[in-house]
Amino acid sequence: MNDTTPAKNADAEIEERKSARSQRPTSQAFKEFIAKDWDDTLPPAKRREVADFTPARLNRLVAEFPNTRLVFPAGVYKVRSNDTDYRFRPHTAFAYYTGLGTDEEPDSVLVVEPSREDPARAEATYFFKPRAGRDTEEFYADSRYGELWVGRRPTLDEVETRIGIPCAHIDTLRDRLAKDVGPELNLLVVRDVDPGIEAMVDEVRGQNSLSTGEQAVAEHDRLAEFASEQRLVKDEFEIGEMRKAVAATIAGFEDVVRHLPRAVAHERGERVIEGVFEMTARTEGNGVGYDTIAAAGPHACTLHWIRNDGKVREGEMVLIDAGVEVDSLYTADITRSIPINGKFSPVQRKIYEAVLEAADAVFAVAKPGMKFRELHQTAMQVIVRKLDEWDLLPCSQEESLSPDGQFHRRYMVHGTSHHLGMDVHDCAQARREMYLDAELEPGMVFTIEPGLYFMENDLTVPEEMRGIGVRIEDDVLVTEDGVENLSAAIPRTPDEIERWMAGLRG
C-alpha cells in the first residue's frame, strides 16, 4: 500500500489540521531535555490464562484453511467528533484468536498460517507498534500513540510473554504478507475492519495472481463466517469469563434497584438507571456490552429503547436490559422487568407470569440434541396459549402458530434466543445450518428471553394492559444433560422479585 491511499490521505489531512492549532514545543533544546533522565525499569510481564487456550483455536483455524495465510486486523480508531475518538474496542475475531481485550493495540494485526513442518499446527505472529524511545517525537507529540498522552506502551517482548504469540513491528507486516504468496499459498483477510490492511492484502493478492472481485470477496467472507462459527461452542476459559460477566451484571442490577428512589425523583429517571449500571460496568469490567435499555412505563414496548430520557413513575414497571462486558470482552445480557414501587399490580403480575411461563417452558426442554430454532417454537406455544386465553388472537392457536398465521408476533416481534459471548449477539455471521438449524451442544451459551409488549396505542388489547412491556432474559450454558441458568441469582418470580427489591431498598 502506498502513501496515496484514501486512508493515508485522510490521516495526513487530520494531522495537518491538528498542527494548525498546535502549541507543542519544537526546539532542539526541548527535544534533548525531554529525552533524558527517565527510569525505564519495566514491570515483569505475566502470561495470561487465555494463552493456554489460543493455540487450540488457531490450530482449528488452519485446519479449516490449509495452505492459506490468514489476516485478522484489530481495527482502527473511529472518530467521535472532530479530533476525538470513540474508546477503542478490537474486532471480535482478532480478540478471540489473540487473547487481547479491552482497548489494547488499535491498528495491530494477527497473521496466522499453517506451519511448514506440521501443517496441522498453526504459526502466528502478532504485528503492532511497540513503544517508541524517549528521543522520538512520538513520545511527547503523538496524541494517539505517545506515552505522555495515552500511557506507557508495551514492548514486543512484553506482549509476546502475555499472549504466547511471537510479535513483530507493524512496519514489517507488508513483507510478511507478501512472502511466498501465490498458487501454493492463499491470502485472506477479515474484511470491513481496517481499510488500510484490507487494501494491503488486495494489493498483494493482485500482484501474485490470486482471485479478485466477487470470488475474492467470497473467500474473505468465508474466513469471517468460520471465525463466527468457531465461537458457537465455548471453551473452559470462555465459560469462566461468561460467569464473571454475569456476576458483574447481577451486581449492576442490584445497584440499580438501590437507586430507584433517586430515579423516581429525577426528571430523566431512565438516565439515572443507565448511569448507575454503567458505573458498575466500568468499575467491575471493561464497560457495558451494549447500550443499556432502561425503559420505564410504555417505553418498555419499544424493543431497543436506548434514548433513556423518560421519567420513572411509581406504579409503573421498568424494563432493564443490560450487560457488563469484562476485560476479556465477554459480555452478559440480562433483562428484568420490575415494578418501580416494588409491588406488582394484578395486571402487571398477570402479564409477567405469562412471560415467565414461556421462559420456564424453554428451560424445561433445552438440552443437547435439541435444535436451536425449537427454543423459540417452545416459547411461542405458551405465548399463543396465553393470548388466546385473553381473547387477543383473531384466530385459533393452531392458525396463529402456522407459518401463514403468526398473529401473536404483533405482541412479541423478536426471537426467543441468541448466542452470547464476545458479542452480545455472538456468532452472527454463522451459516443458518450452524445456528438456527443446528443442534445444541455442551458449551454453547445463549439467552432465553420471551416477552410480551402491549403498546399504549394498541386498540386490540384491553386498556388496562396498554403500555405494559415485559421481557425476562437469562443467560444459559448448555451442559451434558440440560442447561444451567448462569443468571439465576437475579430473582425471576414475582414474589421473589418483590422480596429482593424490598431487601435491597432496605
Secondary structure, 3 states (H helix, E strand, C coil): CCCCCHHHHHHHHHHHHHHCCCCCCCCHHHHHHHCCCCCCCCCCCCCCHHHHCHHHHHHHHHHHCCCEEEEEECCCCCEEECCEECCCCCCHHHHHHHCCCCCCCCCCEEEEEECCCCCCCEEEEEEECCCCCCCCHHHHHCCCCCHHHHCCCCCHHHHHHHHCCCEEEHHHHHHHHHCCCECCEEEEECCCCCHHHHHHHHHHHHHCCCCCHHHHHHHHHHHHHHHHHHHHCCCHHHHHHHHHHHHHHHHHHHHHHHCHHHHHHCCCHHHHHHHHHHHHHHHHCCEECCCCEEEEHHHHHCCCCCCCCCCCCCCCEEEEEECEECCCCCECCEEEEEECCCCCCHHHHHHHHHHHHHHHHHHHHCCCCCEHHHHHHHHHHHHHHHHHHCCCCCCCHHHHHCCCCCHHHHCCCCCCCCECCCCCCCCCCCCHHHCCCCECCCCCEEEECCEEEECCCCCCCCHHHCCEEEECEEEEEECCCCEEECCCCCCCCHHHHHHHHHHHHC
